[in-house]
Amino acid sequence: MILIICTTRDPHRQAEALRAALGVTLRGARVEVAVTLPLLTPLAQRAADTLCSFGHVIGVDPAEAIDRATAVEVWT
């Protein structure tokens, strides 16, 4: 599993991080995203909804998820 940690409160950067998480799934990877909720833009919400519809997890606790991760990507 790849853990994406998104700590930014910049709306565009947050949306970019979630879109990047979608991109990671195109290689067949399982993704969990640690992001501060609520999501700040409709684009971020659509990306999160798409990830969830494919069975990926949004809003995980990074301290808990890091033990399961094979790789971590951080967006600040």
Secondary structure, DSSP 4 states (H G I P E B T S, - for coil): -EEEEE----HHHHHHHHHHHHHHHTTT--EEEEEPSSP-SHHHHHHHHHHHHTT-EES--HHHHTTT-SEEEEE-
